[in-house]
Amino acid sequence: MSRPDAFSEPPLPIFDADTATPVLAPGARLPSYIKDHRKRLRDRFIDGGAAAMPDYELLELVLFRAIPRQDVKPLARALLDVFGDFNRVLSAPPARLRDVKGVGDAVVLELKIVEAAAHRLARARIMERPVIAGWDAVLDYCHTTMAHRETEQFRILFLDRKNVLIADEEQARGTVDHVPVYPREVVKRALELNASALILVHNHPSGDPTPSESDILMTNQINDAADALGLTLHDHLIIGKSRELSFRSSGYL
């Protein structure tokens, strides 16, 4: 904690409701060491982009907007200590974020805005475009939205006859190692959307994309149901933290 005399104004620190780190009263001058540090980080980002910055500094830039009147470096490091990396901080559930000392509603909101922007940018690269021709963009999107989740999520990419992506929907959420999937509901939704083909996607929070026996069984059941109705199951992707597994490429389909 900073000493009370670390600030020239006001004479005593005022404490934010969410943190024990001293913050300044409205209208008080920002200490030069904080002001200069923020300017240096912003200049480095403008000059070199995100690639020139480690995770904790990029996270500081995000936190500047949520906490404008205190040093956010300790909070950035605390968040990374808890969640591991920048992406996992952004994708962490709000309740878990609030468990970190110093995180309040403003911080959660700012992190979730950045996460939503990343998802929307990645999604825009694949929607209403031929999926097979833009396979790398599809993989990037799946990793952006799912690789850092703490629980399993099952998504379906619905394609038309030209393999253009017409819908991307979350079908189910589960626990850290299981997500319930019902083949009948999958093909029913495909028919409702007038889709001709499907790509199944789910994540493994453990980071290992190796399919389980239940993953293989569920995929075969959906494939059989789709085939019976004239639908094509192109692939089932399992997203790990740093790599993915394709059922088609791995010989499971």
C-alpha positions as a Markdown table, in Angstrom:
| # | Residue | x | y | z |
|---|---|---|---|---|
| 1 | Met | 0.0 | 0.0 | 0.0 |
| 2 | Ser | 1.3 | 3.5 | -0.8 |
| 3 | Arg | 2.2 | 5.7 | 2.1 |
| 4 | Pro | -0.3 | 8.5 | 3.0 |
| 5 | Asp | 2.3 | 11.2 | 2.1 |
| 6 | Ala | 2.8 | 9.7 | -1.4 |
| 7 | Phe | 0.3 | 12.2 | -2.8 |
| 8 | Ser | 0.6 | 15.9 | -2.7 |
| 9 | Glu | -3.2 | 16.3 | -2.8 |
| 10 | Pro | -5.3 | 15.5 | -0.8 |
| 11 | Pro | -3.2 | 15.3 | 2.4 |
| 12 | Leu | -4.7 | 11.8 | 3.3 |
| 13 | Pro | -5.7 | 9.0 | 0.9 |
| 14 | Ile | -9.3 | 8.2 | 0.3 |
| 15 | Phe | -10.1 | 4.5 | -0.2 |
| 16 | Asp | -12.2 | 3.1 | -3.0 |
| 17 | Ala | -15.0 | 0.8 | -1.9 |
| 18 | Asp | -13.6 | -2.0 | -3.9 |
| 19 | Thr | -10.0 | -1.8 | -3.0 |
| 20 | Ala | -7.5 | -0.9 | -0.3 |
| 21 | Thr | -5.3 | 0.9 | -2.8 |
| 22 | Pro | -5.4 | 4.7 | -2.1 |
| 23 | Val | -7.2 | 6.7 | -4.8 |
| 24 | Leu | -7.5 | 10.5 | -5.3 |
| 25 | Ala | -10.5 | 12.6 | -4.5 |
| 26 | Pro | -12.4 | 14.0 | -7.5 |
| 27 | Gly | -10.6 | 17.1 | -8.8 |
| 28 | Ala | -7.2 | 16.2 | -7.2 |
| 29 | Arg | -4.2 | 16.2 | -9.4 |
| 30 | Leu | -2.9 | 12.8 | -10.6 |
| 31 | Pro | 0.6 | 12.2 | -9.2 |
| 32 | Ser | 3.3 | 12.6 | -11.8 |
| 33 | Tyr | 4.6 | 9.1 | -11.5 |
| 34 | Ile | 1.2 | 7.6 | -12.4 |
| 35 | Lys | 0.6 | 10.2 | -15.1 |
| 36 | Asp | 4.0 | 9.7 | -16.7 |
| 37 | His | 3.7 | 5.9 | -16.5 |
| 38 | Arg | 0.3 | 5.9 | -18.2 |
| 39 | Lys | 1.7 | 8.2 | -21.0 |
| 40 | Arg | 4.6 | 5.9 | -21.5 |
| 41 | Leu | 2.4 | 2.9 | -21.9 |
| 42 | Arg | 0.0 | 4.6 | -24.3 |
| 43 | Asp | 2.9 | 5.9 | -26.4 |
| 44 | Arg | 4.4 | 2.4 | -26.6 |
| 45 | Phe | 1.1 | 0.9 | -27.6 |
| 46 | Ile | 0.6 | 3.6 | -30.3 |
| 47 | Asp | 4.2 | 3.1 | -31.6 |
| 48 | Gly | 4.5 | -0.7 | -31.4 |
| 49 | Gly | 1.0 | -2.1 | -30.9 |
| 50 | Ala | 0.1 | -4.9 | -28.6 |
| 51 | Ala | 2.9 | -7.1 | -29.8 |
| 52 | Ala | 5.4 | -4.8 | -28.1 |
| 53 | Met | 3.8 | -5.2 | -24.7 |
| 54 | Pro | 3.6 | -8.0 | -22.1 |
| 55 | Asp | 0.2 | -9.1 | -20.8 |
| 56 | Tyr | 0.3 | -7.1 | -17.6 |
| 57 | Glu | 1.0 | -3.8 | -19.5 |
| 58 | Leu | -1.8 | -4.4 | -22.0 |
| 59 | Leu | -4.1 | -5.2 | -19.1 |
| 60 | Glu | -3.0 | -1.9 | -17.4 |
| 61 | Leu | -4.1 | 0.0 | -20.6 |
| 62 | Val | -7.6 | -1.6 | -20.2 |
| 63 | Leu | -7.8 | -0.8 | -16.5 |
| 64 | Phe | -6.8 | 2.8 | -17.0 |
| 65 | Arg | -10.3 | 3.6 | -18.3 |
| 66 | Ala | -12.0 | 1.7 | -15.4 |
| 67 | Ile | -9.8 | 3.1 | -12.7 |
| 68 | Pro | -8.6 | 6.6 | -13.8 |
| 69 | Arg | -7.2 | 7.8 | -10.5 |
| 70 | Gln | -4.9 | 5.2 | -9.1 |
| 71 | Asp | -1.9 | 2.9 | -9.9 |
| 72 | Val | -3.4 | -0.1 | -11.6 |
| 73 | Lys | -0.2 | -2.1 | -12.0 |
| 74 | Pro | -0.8 | -4.1 | -8.8 |
| 75 | Leu | -4.3 | -5.0 | -9.9 |
| 76 | Ala | -3.2 | -6.1 | -13.3 |
| 77 | Arg | -0.6 | -8.4 | -11.8 |
| 78 | Ala | -3.1 | -9.8 | -9.3 |
| 79 | Leu | -5.5 | -10.6 | -12.1 |
| 80 | Leu | -2.8 | -12.4 | -14.1 |
| 81 | Asp | -1.7 | -14.3 | -11.0 |
| 82 | Val | -5.2 | -15.6 | -10.5 |
| 83 | Phe | -6.2 | -16.3 | -14.2 |
| 84 | Gly | -2.9 | -16.9 | -15.9 |
| 85 | Asp | -2.9 | -14.7 | -19.0 |
| 86 | Phe | -4.6 | -11.7 | -20.6 |
| 87 | Asn | -7.1 | -13.8 | -22.5 |
| 88 | Arg | -8.2 | -15.8 | -19.5 |
| 89 | Val | -8.7 | -12.5 | -17.6 |
| 90 | Leu | -11.0 | -11.2 | -20.3 |
| 91 | Ser | -13.0 | -14.4 | -20.5 |
| 92 | Ala | -13.2 | -15.0 | -16.7 |
| 93 | Pro | -16.8 | -15.0 | -15.3 |
| 94 | Pro | -17.8 | -11.7 | -13.6 |
| 95 | Ala | -18.3 | -13.5 | -10.3 |
| 96 | Arg | -14.8 | -14.8 | -10.3 |
| 97 | Leu | -13.3 | -11.5 | -11.4 |
| 98 | Arg | -15.1 | -9.8 | -8.4 |
| 99 | Asp | -13.3 | -12.2 | -6.1 |
| 100 | Val | -10.1 | -10.5 | -6.8 |
| 101 | Lys | -9.4 | -7.6 | -4.4 |
| 102 | Gly | -9.7 | -4.3 | -6.2 |
| 103 | Val | -12.2 | -5.4 | -8.9 |
| 104 | Gly | -15.5 | -3.7 | -8.9 |
| 105 | Asp | -18.3 | -3.2 | -11.4 |
| 106 | Ala | -16.3 | -0.7 | -13.5 |
| 107 | Val | -13.4 | -3.1 | -14.0 |
| 108 | Val | -15.7 | -6.0 | -14.9 |
| 109 | Leu | -17.6 | -3.8 | -17.4 |
| 110 | Glu | -14.4 | -2.7 | -19.1 |
| 111 | Leu | -13.0 | -6.2 | -19.4 |
| 112 | Lys | -16.3 | -7.6 | -20.7 |
| 113 | Ile | -16.5 | -4.8 | -23.3 |
| 114 | Val | -13.0 | -5.7 | -24.6 |
| 115 | Glu | -13.9 | -9.4 | -24.7 |
| 116 | Ala | -17.2 | -8.7 | -26.6 |
| 117 | Ala | -15.3 | -6.5 | -29.1 |
| 118 | Ala | -12.8 | -9.3 | -29.7 |
| 119 | His | -15.6 | -11.8 | -30.3 |
| 120 | Arg | -17.5 | -9.5 | -32.6 |
| 121 | Leu | -14.4 | -8.8 | -34.7 |
| 122 | Ala | -13.5 | -12.5 | -35.0 |
| 123 | Arg | -17.1 | -13.4 | -35.8 |
| 124 | Ala | -17.4 | -10.7 | -38.5 |
| 125 | Arg | -14.6 | -12.4 | -40.4 |
| 126 | Ile | -16.6 | -15.6 | -40.9 |
| 127 | Met | -20.3 | -14.7 | -41.0 |
| 128 | Glu | -22.0 | -14.9 | -44.4 |
| 129 | Arg | -18.8 | -16.1 | -46.0 |
| 130 | Pro | -17.8 | -19.5 | -47.4 |
| 131 | Val | -16.4 | -21.4 | -44.4 |
| 132 | Ile | -14.3 | -24.0 | -46.2 |
| 133 | Ala | -12.4 | -21.2 | -48.1 |
| 134 | Gly | -11.8 | -19.3 | -44.9 |
| 135 | Trp | -11.0 | -22.2 | -42.5 |
| 136 | Asp | -8.2 | -20.3 | -40.7 |
| 137 | Ala | -10.6 | -17.5 | -39.8 |
| 138 | Val | -13.0 | -20.1 | -38.5 |
| 139 | Leu | -10.3 | -21.6 | -36.3 |
| 140 | Asp | -9.3 | -18.1 | -35.1 |
| 141 | Tyr | -12.9 | -17.3 | -34.2 |
| 142 | Cys | -13.3 | -20.6 | -32.3 |
| 143 | His | -10.1 | -20.1 | -30.3 |
| 144 | Thr | -11.0 | -16.4 | -29.5 |
| 145 | Thr | -14.5 | -17.3 | -28.2 |
| 146 | Met | -13.8 | -20.7 | -26.6 |
| 147 | Ala | -10.2 | -21.5 | -25.8 |
| 148 | His | -10.0 | -19.7 | -22.5 |
| 149 | Arg | -13.4 | -20.6 | -21.0 |
| 150 | Glu | -13.4 | -22.4 | -17.6 |
| 151 | Thr | -16.4 | -24.6 | -18.5 |
| 152 | Glu | -17.3 | -26.5 | -21.6 |
| 153 | Gln | -19.4 | -24.9 | -24.3 |
| 154 | Phe | -21.0 | -26.5 | -27.3 |
| 155 | Arg | -21.5 | -24.4 | -30.4 |
| 156 | Ile | -22.9 | -25.2 | -33.9 |
| 157 | Leu | -22.0 | -23.4 | -37.1 |
| 158 | Phe | -24.9 | -23.7 | -39.6 |
| 159 | Leu | -24.0 | -23.6 | -43.3 |
| 160 | Asp | -26.1 | -23.2 | -46.5 |
| 161 | Arg | -25.7 | -25.2 | -49.7 |
| 162 | Lys | -22.7 | -23.2 | -50.7 |
| 163 | Asn | -21.1 | -23.7 | -47.3 |
| 164 | Val | -21.7 | -20.1 | -46.4 |
| 165 | Leu | -22.1 | -19.6 | -42.6 |
| 166 | Ile | -25.6 | -18.5 | -42.0 |
| 167 | Ala | -25.8 | -18.9 | -38.2 |
| 168 | Asp | -23.5 | -19.5 | -35.2 |
| 169 | Glu | -25.3 | -20.5 | -32.0 |
| 170 | Glu | -24.4 | -21.8 | -28.6 |
| 171 | Gln | -26.3 | -25.0 | -28.1 |
| 172 | Ala | -25.3 | -25.8 | -24.5 |
| 173 | Arg | -23.1 | -25.0 | -21.6 |
| 174 | Gly | -21.7 | -27.5 | -19.1 |
| 175 | Thr | -19.2 | -28.1 | -16.4 |
| 176 | Val | -15.4 | -28.2 | -16.5 |
| 177 | Asp | -15.4 | -31.6 | -18.2 |
| 178 | His | -18.9 | -32.2 | -19.6 |
| 179 | Val | -21.6 | -30.5 | -21.7 |
| 180 | Pro | -25.0 | -32.0 | -22.4 |
| 181 | Val | -25.8 | -32.3 | -26.1 |
| 182 | Tyr | -29.0 | -33.7 | -27.7 |
| 183 | Pro | -28.7 | -34.9 | -31.3 |
| 184 | Arg | -32.4 | -34.4 | -31.9 |
| 185 | Glu | -32.2 | -30.7 | -30.9 |
| 186 | Val | -29.2 | -30.2 | -33.1 |
| 187 | Val | -30.8 | -31.4 | -36.3 |
| 188 | Lys | -34.1 | -29.8 | -35.4 |
| 189 | Arg | -32.4 | -26.4 | -35.2 |
| 190 | Ala | -30.6 | -27.0 | -38.5 |
| 191 | Leu | -34.0 | -27.7 | -40.2 |
| 192 | Glu | -35.5 | -24.5 | -38.6 |
| 193 | Leu | -32.6 | -22.5 | -40.1 |
| 194 | Asn | -32.9 | -24.2 | -43.5 |
| 195 | Ala | -29.3 | -25.2 | -43.1 |
| 196 | Ser | -27.6 | -27.8 | -45.3 |
| 197 | Ala | -24.5 | -28.6 | -43.3 |
| 198 | Leu | -23.1 | -28.3 | -39.8 |
| 199 | Ile | -19.8 | -27.9 | -38.0 |
| 200 | Leu | -19.8 | -28.8 | -34.3 |
| 201 | Val | -17.5 | -27.0 | -32.0 |
| 202 | His | -16.8 | -27.5 | -28.3 |
| 203 | Asn | -13.9 | -26.6 | -25.9 |
| 204 | His | -11.9 | -28.6 | -23.4 |
| 205 | Pro | -11.0 | -26.3 | -20.5 |
| 206 | Ser | -8.2 | -28.7 | -19.5 |
| 207 | Gly | -6.4 | -27.5 | -22.7 |
| 208 | Asp | -6.1 | -31.0 | -24.2 |
| 209 | Pro | -8.4 | -31.4 | -27.3 |
| 210 | Thr | -8.2 | -35.1 | -27.3 |
| 211 | Pro | -11.8 | -36.4 | -27.7 |
| 212 | Ser | -13.4 | -38.5 | -25.0 |
| 213 | Glu | -15.4 | -41.6 | -25.6 |
| 214 | Ser | -18.6 | -39.6 | -25.0 |
| 215 | Asp | -17.4 | -36.9 | -27.5 |
| 216 | Ile | -17.0 | -39.6 | -30.2 |
| 217 | Leu | -20.3 | -41.3 | -29.4 |
| 218 | Met | -22.2 | -38.0 | -29.4 |
| 219 | Thr | -20.6 | -37.0 | -32.8 |
| 220 | Asn | -21.6 | -40.3 | -34.3 |
| 221 | Gln | -25.2 | -39.9 | -33.1 |
| 222 | Ile | -25.4 | -36.4 | -34.6 |
| 223 | Asn | -23.8 | -37.6 | -37.8 |
| 224 | Asp | -26.4 | -40.4 | -38.1 |
| 225 | Ala | -29.3 | -38.1 | -37.4 |
| 226 | Ala | -28.0 | -35.5 | -39.8 |
| 227 | Asp | -27.4 | -38.1 | -42.6 |
| 228 | Ala | -31.0 | -39.4 | -42.2 |
| 229 | Leu | -32.3 | -35.9 | -42.9 |
| 230 | Gly | -30.0 | -35.1 | -45.8 |
| 231 | Leu | -27.8 | -32.8 | -43.7 |
| 232 | Thr | -23.9 | -32.9 | -43.9 |
| 233 | Leu | -21.8 | -32.9 | -40.8 |
| 234 | His | -18.5 | -31.4 | -42.1 |
| 235 | Asp | -16.5 | -31.6 | -38.9 |
| 236 | His | -16.4 | -31.5 | -35.1 |
| 237 | Leu | -13.7 | -29.3 | -33.7 |
| 238 | Ile | -12.5 | -29.6 | -30.1 |
| 239 | Ile | -10.8 | -26.4 | -29.0 |
| 240 | Gly | -7.9 | -26.6 | -26.5 |
| 241 | Lys | -5.9 | -23.7 | -25.1 |
| 242 | Ser | -3.3 | -23.6 | -27.8 |
| 243 | Arg | -4.4 | -26.1 | -30.4 |
| 244 | Glu | -7.5 | -27.8 | -31.8 |
| 245 | Leu | -8.5 | -31.2 | -33.0 |
| 246 | Ser | -10.5 | -31.9 | -36.1 |
| 247 | Phe | -12.6 | -35.0 | -36.1 |
| 248 | Arg | -12.4 | -35.1 | -39.9 |
| 249 | Ser | -8.6 | -34.7 | -40.1 |
| 250 | Ser | -8.1 | -37.1 | -37.3 |
| 251 | Gly | -10.2 | -39.9 | -38.9 |
| 252 | Tyr | -13.1 | -39.9 | -36.4 |
| 253 | Leu | -15.5 | -38.8 | -39.2 |
